[in-house]
Amino acid sequence: MKPPVIIAISLAVAFAATAQAATDQPHHLQPAAPRTVTVSETDAPPSIRAGLLQSTLIMLPAEEKVANVFAGDTIDWVFDGGHVASRFISVKPKVANVSTDIHIVSDHGNEYTLQLREVSSDADAHFDSKVFVVPGDKAAKDRLTELPVFVPAAELEKAKQEAAVAKAAQTAELKAEDGKAEQYRSQYPGRLHFDYVWDEKKGKALGLEQVWHDDKFTYLRGHFQETPALYETKDGKGSLINVDFNAGLFTVPKQLDNGYLAIGKKKVEFHRAEGKE
């Protein structure tokens, strides 16, 4: 009867080994519902349940962006903040049953410390898929309403590139404007036309010395004892013109064909004469 006893013991051992092996196998992990954790300097760091080869998304308050991240174990864990500065950071364990801490510094100067733990061997097969982090201290909450104190490296590099592009564009624009101004100055003498005639005797009595125009303005220069009034003549009628007068120079913001200057009873008429320069 001994042989059956030996067989029964062997079967029991085999069953126990199978049960133990089944216990050692990681669970099929399931993502848990998003949750919010509060971080305070006076409390222990909140524990985050991470799943083997699963990504857990940690989200800072909407007002903040991740400026820097420090972690105790960067070999068994993957930390990814993306290529553009944002409020998100992804964590993923590469090995089962590992743990580490993560320290996040925001662009507002707030610091968040969390404890990460891989849970594939736990009885509860749920891991945190998304975790919202909020500050628990008043000073940290107040900093959310202020301007950022740190600029993430990616954002700083982008700002430098944009500044360089803007500076290059400004330099090119200034160079183009200088070129236009230089061209205008070089061509300006050719734009001046001295094609007005007037009674020089009357002009001398009034103080008028010269009348000319370019493609936009009409100018009258003289030494006047008293500032004369300037009129434009159309259809034989004179109308007073409001013009700029400075240091003996009238500047009229248009081309005058006919007009006259008058001081009391003194008057000198001028008009453009074809063929005269």
Disulfide bonds with the S-S distance in Angstrom:
none
